[in-house]
Every structure is written in structure tokens, then in C-alpha cells.
Amino acid sequence: MAKTPAEGLLPVTMGGLNLREVALGVMTSLAPFKDQDAQVEKLLGGVLPKVGRSVSKTGQEVVWFSQGQYLVIGGAVDMSLAEHAALTDQSDAWCAITFEGVGSEAVLARLVPVDLREVTFKRGHALRSQLGHMPLHITRKGKDAFRLMTFRSMAGTMVHEVTHKIRLLSARG
């Protein structure tokens, strides 16, 4: 029987903060070939996001994922894109969680070595970083809401690290 990456670990609600697993559906890594960005944008029906950003259009989200690489979330891509970009199905490779609530920034400030305050990391901003020893992709989804993604095999560690910091901060206040 197939299981989600964080099955049995989430949801967690503690100290006004909520962690829940999010099913993102079909996810495709997209890396445009040299000088093919315009063709890729045309076939996607929109604009590729700038570095550190995400864009949503027609039910799909396109997220900057690293230098010259994007992640298309929420639906299959037109396979004619394969003429202009390297495509890789990532649907089963990642664990995605939504982390929401007042204080989520304070928790993440203790886990991630980047400034995620809303004044610098606004809604729609995205970045690659680390949570402890794990690679982590973060997208701000709202005022006090983030999507955290790590490799499927590290789902338990991601949930443990975040819930542990929530407990520590909750005990203080």
C-alpha cells in the first residue's frame, strides 16, 4: 500500500502553529536548454519566475528551484517542452509540508540560516537552503505560512526538527 512521505507524522498542531503534509500532485523539474527560455515560457503559457520567486497561473505553480532549474507543481507539463528543456518527473521524490501560524518565522529562524522575515522574504519568494544537514526548499505562501520541501527520505527528520523547535519555543512562552 502506497504511503505519503509524512504519513503517521502529521498533522501536528502545537502552540498555535500547524504542520500538515500537502499533496502537490504532479511535479516536474524543468531545466531550459541554452537560449530556450522564451520557447519554454510560450509553451508554459506564462513567464518563468525570477531567481528566488514563484508564479502561479492556470492551476499550476512554477517555482525557481536552483540556477537554471524550475519545478512545475500541480499538473502535467506539455511534453512538447522536451524539445526545449530537460524534464524530470519529481512527483514521488519530495515531502512537502505547510507550516503556518503566528510564530512560524521565529521557529524557522532557529532552523534555517537565512532571513525569512516577511520584510525580506515576501509571499511568492522561494529559496534553497538547509535545515540542519538536509537540503530544504522554502516558499512563502502567506503572512505566516510557508511550504517546506525536502527529499522524501528525509521527511521524518524534517518533521522532527520543526516540531522539536516548536516545543522549545512553546515552553518559553
URPEJO-V578361 format. One record per helix or strand of 2 or more residues. SS is the DSSP state (a for helix, b for strand). FROM is the first residue (numbers start at 1). TO is the last residue. Records with the same first field share a line. If there is no record, write none. Layout:
BEGIN
SS: FROM-TO ; FROM-TO
END
This chain:
BEGIN
b: 12-14 ; 17-21 ; 27-32 ; 53-57 ; 60-66 ; 69-73 ; 85-89 ; 94-100 ; 125-131 ; 134-142 ; 145-151
a: 37-44 ; 79-83 ; 104-109 ; 152-172
END
